[in-house]
Amino acid sequence: MRRIAGEGELVRIFVGEGDRFRGQPLHQAMVLLAREMGLAGATGLRGVEGFGAHSVVHTARILRLSEDLPMVIEVVEMPDRLAKFVEPVEAMLDEVNCGGLITVERARIVRYQPERSRSPR
């Protein structure tokens, strides 16, 4: 693993929990793509409530349980590497035809490094 620090970027991808890409959850496919591309890391976050372009509210409230909660995939990386990730993500969204939102913003990376090996006790 490599260390990174300095001016990077954060990409956020908003999709639905029920969106699927070639037989697997879309959010999982995106996290796995980031791993295959050797990016620093990716996190999939499950939202408790939200709405998108169609203004349909999806919620985890017990009285209105949804099986299509919002999912957010976040990746922080250096800009050149992140740009190469966004292209196939857009193609995934096009193939699935599920809508979605992608945002990119600047992020100052203060620390990213692998865990140091621990000595056996």
C-alpha positions as CSV (number, residue, x, y, z in Angstrom):
1,M,0.0,0.0,0.0
2,R,1.1,3.5,-0.6
3,R,0.9,6.7,1.4
4,I,-0.9,9.6,0.0
5,A,-1.3,13.2,1.3
6,G,-2.0,16.6,-0.1
7,E,-4.7,17.9,-2.4
8,G,-7.0,15.2,-3.5
9,E,-10.6,14.8,-4.5
10,L,-13.7,13.2,-3.0
11,V,-16.2,11.5,-5.2
12,R,-19.7,10.7,-3.9
13,I,-22.0,8.5,-5.9
14,F,-25.7,8.4,-5.0
15,V,-27.7,5.3,-6.1
16,G,-30.5,3.2,-4.7
17,E,-30.0,0.1,-2.6
18,G,-32.1,-1.9,-5.0
19,D,-30.1,-1.0,-8.1
20,R,-28.2,-4.0,-9.6
21,F,-25.3,-4.3,-12.0
22,R,-24.8,-7.6,-13.7
23,G,-26.4,-9.6,-10.9
24,Q,-24.9,-7.8,-7.9
25,P,-25.8,-4.7,-6.0
26,L,-24.6,-1.6,-7.9
27,H,-23.0,-0.1,-4.8
28,Q,-21.0,-3.2,-4.2
29,A,-19.9,-3.4,-7.9
30,M,-18.6,0.2,-7.5
31,V,-16.7,-0.5,-4.3
32,L,-15.1,-3.6,-6.0
33,L,-14.2,-1.5,-9.1
34,A,-12.4,1.0,-6.9
35,R,-10.5,-1.9,-5.3
36,E,-9.6,-3.5,-8.7
37,M,-8.3,-0.1,-9.9
38,G,-6.0,0.1,-6.8
39,L,-7.6,3.2,-5.4
40,A,-6.9,4.2,-1.8
41,G,-10.2,3.0,-0.5
42,A,-14.0,3.2,-0.9
43,T,-16.9,3.2,1.5
44,G,-20.5,2.4,0.9
45,L,-22.9,4.1,3.2
46,R,-26.6,3.2,3.6
47,G,-28.9,6.2,4.1
48,V,-31.8,6.1,6.5
49,E,-33.9,8.4,4.4
50,G,-33.7,10.3,1.1
51,F,-35.2,11.2,-2.3
52,G,-33.9,11.7,-5.7
53,A,-34.9,13.1,-9.1
54,H,-38.4,11.6,-8.9
55,S,-39.0,13.0,-5.4
56,V,-40.1,9.6,-4.0
57,V,-39.0,9.5,-0.4
58,H,-37.3,6.2,0.7
59,T,-37.1,5.7,4.4
60,A,-36.1,3.2,7.0
61,R,-38.9,4.3,9.4
62,I,-40.7,1.3,10.7
63,L,-44.1,2.4,9.4
64,R,-42.9,2.9,5.9
65,L,-40.1,0.4,5.5
66,S,-38.3,0.7,2.2
67,E,-36.2,-1.9,0.4
68,D,-34.6,0.8,-1.8
69,L,-32.8,3.0,0.7
70,P,-30.3,5.6,-0.6
71,M,-26.7,4.4,-0.9
72,V,-23.7,6.7,-1.1
73,I,-20.3,5.4,-2.3
74,E,-17.4,7.7,-1.2
75,V,-13.8,7.5,-2.6
76,V,-11.0,9.9,-1.7
77,E,-8.0,9.7,-4.0
78,M,-5.6,11.9,-6.1
79,P,-7.4,13.7,-8.9
80,D,-5.8,11.8,-11.9
81,R,-6.6,8.4,-10.4
82,L,-10.1,9.4,-9.4
83,A,-10.9,10.7,-13.0
84,K,-10.1,7.2,-14.3
85,F,-12.6,5.7,-11.8
86,V,-15.5,8.1,-12.7
87,E,-15.6,7.1,-16.3
88,P,-16.5,3.4,-15.8
89,V,-18.8,4.4,-13.0
90,E,-20.8,6.6,-15.4
91,A,-20.9,3.7,-17.8
92,M,-22.2,1.4,-15.1
93,L,-25.0,4.0,-14.4
94,D,-25.8,4.1,-18.1
95,E,-26.0,0.3,-18.4
96,V,-28.2,0.0,-15.3
97,N,-30.3,3.0,-16.4
98,C,-31.1,3.8,-12.8
99,G,-30.3,7.5,-12.6
100,G,-28.0,8.5,-9.8
101,L,-25.8,11.4,-8.9
102,I,-22.0,11.8,-9.0
103,T,-20.3,14.8,-7.2
104,V,-16.6,15.6,-7.0
105,E,-15.1,18.0,-4.6
106,R,-11.6,19.0,-3.4
107,A,-10.4,17.2,-0.3
108,R,-7.2,17.9,1.6
109,I,-5.8,14.5,2.5
110,V,-4.1,14.8,5.9
111,R,-3.2,11.2,6.5
112,Y,-3.6,8.0,4.6
113,Q,-1.3,5.1,5.2
114,P,-1.5,1.4,5.9
115,E,-1.6,0.0,9.4
116,R,1.9,-0.7,10.7
117,S,2.6,-4.4,11.3
118,R,2.1,-5.3,14.9
119,S,4.6,-7.4,16.7
120,P,3.3,-10.7,18.0
121,R,2.7,-10.8,21.8
